[in-house]
């Protein structure tokens, strides 16, 4: 999962409620809404290596 950093507390709480405390996910700077497609691509480039690392676990 990737969420904006403003939702980290909520993501951690939801992971705990779902029985997965410590679930690893990635964050990107908030806000995301309102970004241009190019800005979204830039954000994706910033986390692509970490996405690959999590998927390879």
Buried (B, 14 or more C-beta within 10 A) or exposed (E): EBBBBEBEEEBBEBBEEEEEEEEEBBBBEEEBEEBEEEEEEEBEEEBEEBEEEBEEE
